[in-house]
Amino acid sequence: MHLPLNALRAFEAAARHLSLTRAADELNVTQTAVSAQVRNLEQRLGVRLFHRLPRGLALTDEGQALLPRVADGFERLAGALDQFRGGRLREPLNLGVVGTFAVGWLLPRLPRFERAHPEVDLRLATHNNRVDLAGEGLDAAIRFGGGAWHGTRAVRVLEAPLAPVCAPALARRLRTRADVAAQVLLRSYRADEWPRWFAAAGVPAPSPLRGPVFDTSLAMAQAALQGMGVALLPVRLFESDLRAERLVQPFATSVSLGAYWLTSLQSRPPSPALVAFGDWLQAEVAGERG
């Protein structure tokens, strides 16, 4: 069945407002024109879509069933047309990003990517390092680890050694690395981080470790800012807090337990948008090293 687009648009606006007058104002046509389009649609479908009331409209059962489908269709059409913004086709790139990397590194640099690649419609979703590329409909994900994920292509992006950080008042009490062992240790779900740091510092690790466990480095950093204890964090991603002296890194000793990687499914060839984003990431990191 071929239905006129104007009639569907008139129905959707009238159903949303439950008013022919407000629909006409939105569509910049007369109330008579909206009414005629709605009646045309009703005749083609062979059903009534509205009850005409003294003060406005009410949807019939058929109208209520039709409205969400028509509204979804217009939303999908708008999304497709939006890809041509700026006179060129924009390719969507659905990217999952571990929250610490998103806030601490990617977001401040993202305007440069958008200026360099206006053809890419980047859509970000943050995660806490647990991500299902296929199940979440993602084209790629940035995550932290050793780079080995089953069925996944992984490209190393950024090294991120971990070091102790804390609030300035607490830092003033830490004269030697051994003093860290006596503090509340803010921990992640990776149980080996603090023992590995103490080993690198040449200090016996307390047993058992004492302190709350967090599922994100961002939450752990907030706890450190509030003076709750010493956090082991990827300091490269908290440079703004360190420069502003909201956080202090009392000792230079660090430990590397992984890196940030750009990952995608091996079963899918990289799209042009993903290739452009991956190349840009590598260029940004290389520029910082330079």
Buried (B, 14 or more C-beta within 10 A) or exposed (E): EEEEEBBBBBBBBBBBBBBBEBBBBBBEBEBEBBBBBBBBBBEEBEBBBBEEEEEBBEBBEBBEEBBEEBBEEBEEEEEEEEEEEEEEEBBBBBBBBBBBBBBBBBEEEEEEBEEEBEBBBBEBBBBBBEBEBEEEEBBBBBBBBEBEBEEBBBBEBBEBBBBBBBBEEBBEEBEEBEBBBEBBBBBBEBEEBBBBBBEBBEBEBBEEBEBEEBEBBBBBBBBBBEEBBBBBBBBBBBEEBBEEEBBBBBBEBBBEBBBBBBBBBEEEEBBEBBEBBBEBBBEBBEEEEE
